[in-house]
Amino acid sequence: MAAKRRVSFSIDEFSLELLQAAADRAGKPLSVWLARAAMSEAVRQGAPPEKPWDEDAAAADDADLAASEAMLRPSG
């Protein structure tokens, strides 16, 4: 399993909407789609990955995050 690290960053609302729409069209969680897009751009820029991307693990992380966020939402 690939090592993972949670990071936070700022992004404008319009860009986030575009990213989410692209992820939805691909049928992928946003974090998986964004990580793949970032890796693709890094490779395009000449920085090949040292390890292959673990999509299943990233999807599990998204599920864990969604469950945590659901617990934080007020009920009712």
N, C-alpha and C positions, 0 to 999 in steps of 0.2 A: 504494500500500500504506500502511496506517495505521501510524504510529509505535507501537512497542511498548516497554514497560518491564517488566522482571521485578521483582516486589515480593514480599516475604514478610510474613506476618502470622500471628498466633496465633489458633487457633479450637479450641473444645472438641471432643472426640472425637464426641460425639453429634451435634452440628451438622454436623460433617464427614461423618458417615455419612448424614445426611439429604440433604446437598448431593450426595454421590456417587450416592445412590439416584435422586435427581431427574435428575441428568445422565445416568445409565445409562438411565432410562426414556425420556429425550428422544433417546438415541442420540448424545449429544455428549460430547466430552472435558470433564472437570470445569472446566478453565480457561475454555473457551468458554461453558459454561453459566453459570458464576459471573459472568463479565464481562457476559453478556447480562442476567442478573438484576440486577446492580448498575446497569447502564445503565437498565434498565426502572424501577428504584426511583428513580434520580436524576431521570429524566424525570417520573415520577409526583410527585416532590417539587418539580418546577418548574425543573429544570436541564437543558434540552434539549442533546443532543450537538452538538458543532461539526462532527463528521465522522461518516459512517456506519460501522458496525461491519464489520470485515473478517474474516468467519468463517473463510475459507480460510486466511488468514495465521495466525489464532489456532490452528487445527488443526495447521498446520505447526509452530508453536512447541511445541505439545503433543507432537508426534512427535519433535521434536528433544530435548525434555526427557526423554521416555521412553527414547530411545536413550542419552542421557547417564547416566540413572539405571541402566540395564541394564549399562552398562560399569563402574559403580561397585560393583555387587553381586558378592559372591564367587561364583565358579563352583564347581560340584560340590556 
